[in-house]
Amino acid sequence: MGKLKVLLVLMALMISGCDSIGDDSSTTSELSPEEVIASDQIEEAIEIITINVASFLPDGTQFTQVFLDRVSDFEDEYSYIDVDHYYNATQTYQVTIEADFATGNEPDVIFAPPSGVLDEVLLDEFVSIDVIRQQFPSFAGNITTESLDIAGALTDENYMVPVNGYYKALYYNKNLFDAYSLGYPNTWENLMVSVLVFRQNDIVPISASFTDTTYYWLEHLLLAVGGDDIYKHSRTEERIMWSDGDEQFQRLYTLGAFSPNVVTETYDEAIEEFLTEQSAMIIEGSWLQNEELENWVQMTTIPYLTGVNNQYIAGFDLGFFVTQAGFNNSKKQSAIIEFINFMTSDDSLTQFTDVNGGVNPSEHMAQELISTPLLGKETHEWNEIVNTMIDWINTEAIVVEIEEVVEETRVEVGG
């Protein structure tokens, strides 16, 4: 029942009650049939609807606090909707979600990383955004098409309303490049020459952690060899790009582009190495900008082997999923949509971005963003390729002597 209709019924009952004052018979008479119906309608109108939400939220972070505050704001604004909210950020969360689906007790809404959800739960358990929009056209209406495309890159249809996004970039130490009169690494030639010069001067050219982030370089080297039309190539051309990307990775390693302990270096150690000016470059996410960075930290795209690259690889690591069980519950359906629209409103997303940085999916970015170039490979195949790269380093790779590097670079770049 609409709020106006409820108000009119209440007013009618109040007037009826006022008219009966002074009429002794009215105090003992029963409600008329019309009044009984009106009373039942009021009770129905204010019936509390409970939606079950399971969120992947780490304790003690600013983002978590803002998220919980927005849930409370929603309940204040929609007093007839109660959010039964379970949240955790440990292995317990994943186990609980899997058990809930296995026993038919799945939540109505899940807020989690797409990898954590889609790796363990079948897509058939969720409702795509396109299907929801057939009944609720305004669902996630403020999210840009660009953001939805990136968020749905892993699946044929998009099931996630993105919340927190990021992009990756090649960060470099401007002071070091200036000190050695080097061109900034926005062309492939500049990148390769800088690797040579920094190695000659006992500076680690590129910080990286191949225990955690080998795929950072894998995906960026694919972009470097694929160029602007990376998504428009045939299967045969994609296979060639995989071969070319692997060849460039091996070449960089052989030339000594990475630190000697790159295979054992941790993610945090690699970042520390760069931020303490022990290395000249690092590929890292936009979350690095959450730190108080020195002015010498500059950012650029990974350069193409030929041509100019303006594209950053981006992704969304958190978002909302609607389960089939929740959406197919006619009593809960509208409440679920209201909840997600509220939590992904411009106001909510701005608050999330303010504390977490990164990409706001409701805003068009100044940077040109693309999703990870999977190039016909599934996620598990990427993992196998990364493991092969590590095996090559451990068993076959040889970093050539600096004299050989100088000679090779002189021939290739005309130094």
C-alpha positions, 0 to 999 in steps of 0.5 A: 500500500502506498504511503499516501493511501495509508495516511488517508486510511489513518486519517479516516480512522482518526476522524471516525474515532473523533466522531464517536466521542460522546456517543456511549454506544460507540465505545462498546460496539465492534469495528465495522467491516470497513474499519477491520479491512482498513486496520488489516491493510495498515498492519500489512503496509508496515510489515517488516521485510528482512533481507539477508546480506553477507559481506566480505569486510575486514575488521577495523578499516575505514571502508568497513566503518563507512559501509556499516554506517551506510547500512544503518542509514539505509535502515533509518530511511527504509524503516520497514526493511531490516538488514540481517547483516553477516560480515567477515573477512577470514576463511570462515566467510568463504566456508560459511557462504559455501555451506549456505548455498549447499544447504539452501540457506544462501543470503539474498545479497552478497557483497564480496570480491568477484573471484571469491564468489565466482570461484566457489559458487555457480553463476546459475545461483545469481541473477544478472544485471540485465535480467534484473533491469527487465523488471527494475530498469533503474537498477544500478542506473548510475553505474557507467557502462565502462565500469559495468563492462570491466566488472563483467569481463570474467563472465559472459553476463555481468552479475556484479554491481561494482563498488570499489575499483582500481587501475594499475600503472607503471610508477617510476622515480622521477628523480632517478630518471632526471639524475641519469638524464633518462627519458621517462618510461613512456616508450619501450625504448626509454624503458629498455635503456633505463633498465640498462643504465640503472643496472650499470649504476647498481640500482634495481631497475624494477621492483616486483614480487614474483611470489605474489604479483607475477601476473601484473607483468604478464598482463601488462606485457600482453598489453604492450605487445597487443596495442590498442586493438588487443581485443580485436585480434583473431585466435591465431594472433592471440597465440602470437601475443602470448608468445611475444609477451613471454619473450619480452618477459624473459628478455627483461629478466635476462637483462637484469631488470628485476631484483636478484631475489625477485622470486622470494621477495614479498609484495610488501618488500617490493613496495618498500624497495621502491618507496625507499628509492632502492629501485626505479620502477614498479607496477602497482595498483592505484591503491598505492596513492592511498599512501603519502607519496613523495613528489618524485613518484610519478605514474604512466602506462606500460609502454607499447612496443610500438606506438603510444599507450593511453590505456590502464588495466583496471578492475573492480575487486568488490561488488554486490551480487543478487542471488536467485533465492532472494530475487525470486522471493516476491516479498523481498525483491523490491527491498533487495533492489532498494538496498543495492541502489542505496548502497551504490548511489552516488553519495555512497560511492563517493564516501567509499572512494573517499576512504578507499581511493581507486575508481568510482564506478559512477564517474567517467575516469580521465584515464582510459581503462580496460579490463585484464586482457585474458586473450582466450585464457581462463583464470586457472590457465593464467595461474598455470602460465604464471607457474611456468614463468616462475619455473623458468626463472628457477631452472633455466633463466640466466641474467647475462653479464652487464657487458653483454647487456650493453652491447645488446642494447647498443645494437637494438636501440642505437645507443 
